Amino acid sequence: MYSKDYTDIVGGLVLICLGLVFSAYAATHYDIGTIRRMGPGMFPTILGVALAIFGAAQIVPALRRAGNKPDIRVWTPIFVLGACGVFALMLRSCGLIPAVITLTVVASLAELEIRPLRMAAISAILCLASWLIFVVAFGLNVPIARWPF
């Protein structure tokens, strides 16, 4: 047990850094404008500052409470980022439904305990939702299912 909650401290520092980088980029590359005539850089700058404030709000209580040793698992972000990459590669060649199913399966490998029933339910819900949102509502020309071989 540590004297401070270092997990929340590091998470808050990451939020502060990301927020400041995004707001600095938006403020230097886009016109901010005024409150009455907002420019394209106003909203991302405000969001970046808000993210940094939330990071600071996460750090303050973490300095006063004890924390446990963080459980660092390297494979979790690798599986999640790999799932996003597999989805991007499969979307055009295999279609929306197979890409979403593969995304769900690969991302669920990031958990320590795999539950096939829950994975199938999440996959079915995501397939239906992505079809309803992107094909029906937005009218995107995305193939539903395609056999590339």
MOSUL-V127672 format. One record per residue. N is the residue number from 0. RES is the residue in one small letter. PHI is phi as a letter, one per 20 degrees, with the letter a starting at -180 (NA if undefined). PSI is psi in whole degrees, 0 to 359 (* if undefined). Layout:
BEGIN
n: <N;N>
res: <RES;RES>
phi: <PHI;PHI>
psi: <PSI;PSI>
END
This chain:
BEGIN
n: <0;1;2;3;4;5;6;7;8;9;10;11;12;13;14;15;16;17;18;19;20;21;22;23;24;25;26;27;28;29;30;31;32;33;34;35;36;37;38;39;40;41;42;43;44;45;46;47;48;49;50;51;52;53;54;55;56;57;58;59;60;61;62;63;64;65;66;67;68;69;70;71;72;73;74;75;76;77;78;79;80;81;82;83;84;85;86;87;88;89;90;91;92;93;94;95;96;97;98;99;100;101;102;103;104;105;106;107;108;109;110;111;112;113;114;115;116;117;118;119;120;121;122;123;124;125;126;127;128;129;130;131;132;133;134;135;136;137;138;139;140;141;142;143;144;145;146;147;148>
res: <m;y;s;k;d;y;t;d;i;v;g;g;l;v;l;i;c;l;g;l;v;f;s;a;y;a;a;t;h;y;d;i;g;t;i;r;r;m;g;p;g;m;f;p;t;i;l;g;v;a;l;a;i;f;g;a;a;q;i;v;p;a;l;r;r;a;g;n;k;p;d;i;r;v;w;t;p;i;f;v;l;g;a;c;g;v;f;a;l;m;l;r;s;c;g;l;i;p;a;v;i;t;l;t;v;v;a;s;l;a;e;l;e;i;r;p;l;r;m;a;a;i;s;a;i;l;c;l;a;s;w;l;i;f;v;v;a;f;g;l;n;v;p;i;a;r;w;p;f>
phi: <NA;e;f;c;e;f;f;f;f;f;f;f;f;f;f;f;f;f;f;f;f;f;f;f;f;f;f;e;d;c;f;e;m;c;f;f;c;f;e;f;e;f;f;f;f;f;f;f;f;f;f;f;f;f;f;f;f;f;f;g;f;f;f;d;d;f;c;e;f;f;e;e;d;f;f;g;f;f;f;f;f;f;f;f;f;f;f;f;f;e;g;f;e;d;o;f;f;f;f;f;f;f;g;f;f;f;f;f;f;f;f;f;d;e;d;f;f;f;f;f;f;f;f;f;f;f;f;f;f;f;f;f;f;e;e;f;f;e;m;f;e;d;f;f;b;b;e;f;d>
psi: <133;162;340;159;87;336;313;329;315;319;319;321;322;317;318;313;314;316;317;322;314;318;324;320;315;322;329;336;344;154;127;319;204;177;324;326;84;138;178;345;352;309;313;328;316;319;321;318;320;321;319;323;320;324;318;322;335;328;319;308;336;337;340;352;155;152;160;168;128;142;103;117;118;331;335;305;333;316;320;314;324;324;320;320;318;320;315;322;326;340;312;321;326;339;174;311;311;326;320;320;315;320;315;318;313;319;329;344;347;338;154;325;114;129;104;323;316;322;320;321;316;319;317;318;317;323;313;315;318;323;315;319;306;324;309;305;310;341;30;145;72;130;138;308;136;137;112;354;*>
END
